[in-house]
Amino acid sequence: MGVLDQSVSLIKGVGPKRVEVLNSLGIETIQDLITYYPFRYDDVSEKNISEINDQEKVVLKGFPLSEAVVNYYGYKKNRLTFRMMVDEAVVSVTFFNQAFLKDKVRASEELAVYGKWDAKRKSLTGMKIIATSQGEEDFSPIYHVNKKIRQKTLVDLIRQTWELFQDEVEETLPNWLLEKYRLMPRKDAIQAMHFPDTVQDNQQARRRLAFEEFFLFQLKMIELKREEQKGEAGLSVQYDLKELKRLIATLPFELTSAQKRVVNEICADLKSTSHMHRLLQGDVGSGKTIVAGLALYATVTAGFQGALMVPTEILAEQHMESLTELFQQFDVKIALLTSSTKAAAKRQILAELVAGEIDIIVGTHSLIQEDVIFKHLGLVITDEQHRFGVNQRKLLREKGGNPDVLFMTATPIPRTLAITAYGEMDVSIIDELPSGRIPIETSWILPKQVDIALRNMQRLMKQGQQVYVICPLIEESEMLDVKNATEIYEHLADFFAPDFNVGLLHGKMKPQEKEVIMSAFKENELQVLVSTTVIEVGVNVPNATTMMIMDADRFGLAQLHQLRGRVGRGAIASYCILVASPKSEQGKERMKIMTETTDGFKLSEKDLEMRGPGDFFGNKQSGLPEFKVGDMVADSQMLEVARTEAILLWSQKEWWLLPENQELARQLHLEVTQMDYFD
Ligand SMILES: Nc1ncnc2c1ncn2[C@@H]1O[C@H](COP(=O)(O)OP(=O)(O)OP(=O)(O)O)[C@@H](O)[C@H]1O
């Protein structure tokens, strides 16, 4: 283990409390900290007012002439204004909805404001106030932080750590690759991510690190596949067709022909001795859950156990419920295991799993913990595959007799990209929605029209229907996020009282709290659910027929589609209302497309087309594997190249034994393979 793999507690001045804070950002080792990259950079070079173009984003340093004045107006909005002396000129500065900055503006105390310049009015629309000391550099990196740590503290810590440990950074890529693609050395790249001298420098750093991520990812994928092929043959799950048909006969609906086709494909995989490694793609609401249920049941009829792994507790609960209902008349024992399962209950579940008494287990990441041992694990299904990394996949596979693996995703990935990303998987697609669905009617309104829309919603609610109101995630601050959602919640609770009940759901709530709210909504005790995107994936409440998405222009198309998919899940007409006032043409175009199509594949292709490079956290929304730096969509060409190189490398016999590839082999933990080889 290298120094960089050691805990951050090794860093001077990082005590147990700090460690905890860093852990909450997913930073455990020194390596994690120095590769915790900014998600954005602000150009904070100082400029002369006469040199600034209209609408350019700049930092202006100056002295406020007075205190700031805050005005409240409209739908929970406020405006903070003050005038500031910049060089010889008086500039007026306006912040929207950031009244909390009032205290930071003090007359005659120097201030640096980052914002957008209006040349005609000589005014600045402020985006944030920056520490004046920060203004000394031309680019200010912005990191994701939470309420436990401030930007500046994190930046200082990264700087200090980097100074101490930069010499420990080793090159991961072999020289021949660096030369072939003119890639920056790893150490320089990390430096230029945190402390870039120029934009170009930073772009090269990104390019290098993204390439590395893609390349390692592709190498791992190929390795995994090779191991799966070379290991003992997959299981042959000899399921009982008659039993499976008996279950299908109890369904309250007829399977769509797409569902039948994919069930057949999955069953063929189960039966064959080759290892199942299949991706099940289906647009939102296309009925993947029932397909998963059937596959699990088939496995159980053959005497094996099945596992269904999902990304959130809400989803785990929901799947547990639908499976319980599905198997009502069947002798199947199902259990739920999440991080909130109590110790005693957990102990019992684990014992029953080992004994083979539990047939199907539903859960979150808890399922891949070490202590979870199966008797005969036959099939593992993971929902929303992108949230589980390659390593987790490996862990799962090691859980027992080489079970078959099915990945489900609701994100329609354009075929071209799917081939690059998942080239080594078989893909089944449910390309048909259950009959009788009425397409969701989507409209786009401006914030000032919200009240009219709310009254329309009220009418639908009087007919017994329910609604979602979604508030966006504010990337920089979870706190603001919750605050924003809470404000909207309060407004709506007030607006709809006393006839209707409003609930609030956000990511900072405890799992139990979320559960209570979710089940109250399911039971129609709450008619309105205000939520952040925690409900994004998979939630199924067919009686909810309207969704209003606030600040919709802050979401990617794929994510809007996912969200919108929470309505239109029953036979009643459904509506999606996008509230946004995008400034750019592209933003307007995006809202328009949403109103024009409900076809997920079309939207994701559009998303791909319209996204520019540098969309750092874009892939979080696209349903693709997540990378720290690389964006599979914006950098798709680089991904292709990385894949080609990875395939080439694996085609060389024993490449991992060559001295120039040692570091790569180490990264992939290939020592094991090496030993296998000498055996
Ligand atoms: N063939 C069918 N005919 C009618 N209704 C169906 C059919 N298959 C599934 N459904 C119903 O459609 C709804 C959506 O199904 P399900 O939750 O499985 O969708 P999904 O594909 O998992 O979607 P998402 O990814 O959005 O969660 C459920 O209420 C389910 O009972």
The ligand as an ORCA input file, in Angstrom:
! r2SCAN-3c Opt
* xyz 0 1
  N     -47.968     -5.448    -19.669
  C     -48.465     -4.537    -18.835
  N     -49.715     -4.061    -19.002
  C     -50.230     -3.137    -18.171
  N     -49.569     -2.609    -17.125
  C     -48.320     -3.023    -16.908
  C     -47.694     -3.996    -17.754
  N     -46.451     -4.219    -17.283
  C     -46.293     -3.407    -16.221
  N     -47.418     -2.703    -15.995
  C     -47.622     -1.697    -14.939
  O     -46.958     -0.509    -15.369
  C     -46.427      0.210    -14.258
  C     -44.979      0.492    -14.499
  O     -44.242     -0.692    -14.470
  P     -42.809     -0.786    -13.807
  O     -42.816     -0.119    -12.502
  O     -42.360     -2.155    -13.931
  O     -42.036      0.117    -14.826
  P     -40.500      0.251    -15.020
  O     -40.158     -0.191    -16.372
  O     -39.804     -0.346    -13.873
  O     -40.382      1.799    -15.019
  P     -39.373      2.766    -14.286
  O     -38.045      2.478    -14.819
  O     -39.909      4.073    -14.692
  O     -39.548      2.485    -12.847
  C     -46.696     -0.650    -13.043
  O     -47.811     -0.110    -12.383
  C     -46.985     -2.027    -13.621
  O     -47.856     -2.772    -12.818
*
